[in-house]
Amino acid sequence: MRWPRDGCAVPRCADRVERAITDLPEALANADLRRRLRGRRPAVFLDYDGTLTPIVQRPEEARLAAPMRQVLRRLAARCPVCVVSGRDRRVVQELMGMDDLVVVGSHGFEIWTPGDPAALDLGAAYRAQIERAAATLRYRLAAVPEAEVEVKHASVAAHFRRVPADRQALVRAAVDAALAASGGGLRLVPGRMVYELRPDLDWDKGKAVLHLLRSLGLDGQEVVALYLGDDLTDEDAFRALAGRGIGVLVGDPADPELAGRTTWAHYRLRDVPEVQHFLDQLADWIDDRGVARP
């Protein structure tokens, strides 16, 4: 049986609602979550920054710690594991020190699998617009040295985590100018202390996850998809899986950046160490057939 594109095959349509982050139950040692997995084959999707690695001041410093890499390898030996990131997929693979997992890069616009059955590149046609926007951003943000411009395969991002609050409006003005200079075809998508310009297509992390589930034959009722993420862009995946999978938000409800935010996730983990613990626990739950034990 395959999931319909709308509605839910798994009879938990009550999950198709937004919640306050403070209302989410903790995922660790959660009996309800364990029950939802029991007897089914998990397929795990993981955001990178803020989920597998802590948020850092400089994006290039977000390298995967060896213990987390070991847990990922252990889990991947038991069930499908995919990393979903806003970064270029090659950059993600380099930072992870792994090149044998399925990787979704550029917020879903590039998909790479070891066997290549689900490969996708939706950003190649937008290179000229991205380069024009990047040139404008570099020029406008030269006066804001704390800001960082990151040119990706299918987008360009302006990071402002290190920019003082009274100068962050300059970053937004530069992003608006870059969007205008691109010549069309891009749209602005905000994230956690980042503005990103990406192709103006009806595509996101959620649609990429559904594409992978179908392409890899993981959209049957016997499979339960889990998605772990911390960013605003991960809400697209939580929403796509609402009623048909399990979303786990990574974040401390006391974090000011999460204040007032609602989510489509079902559970939460506080931080990267809790993610590692949860993934290690999940690997213990799955037998040699890839099925979650009773």
Secondary structure, DSSP 8 states (H G I E B T S, - for coil): -B--SSS-SSS-GGG-S-EEGGG--B-TT-HHHHHHHTTSEEEEEEESBTTTB---SSGGG----HHHHHHHHHHHTTS-EEEE-SS-HHHHHHHHT--SSEEEEGGGTEEE-TT-TT-EE-SGGGHHHHHHHHHHHHHHGGG-TT-EEEE-SS-EEEE-TTS-GGGHHHHHHHHHHHHHHTTSSEEEEEETTEEEEEE-SS--HHHHHHHHHHHTT--BTTEEEEEEE-SGGGHHHHHHHTTTEEEEEES-TT-GGGTT-EES-SEEE-SHHHHHHHHHHHHHHB-TTS-B--
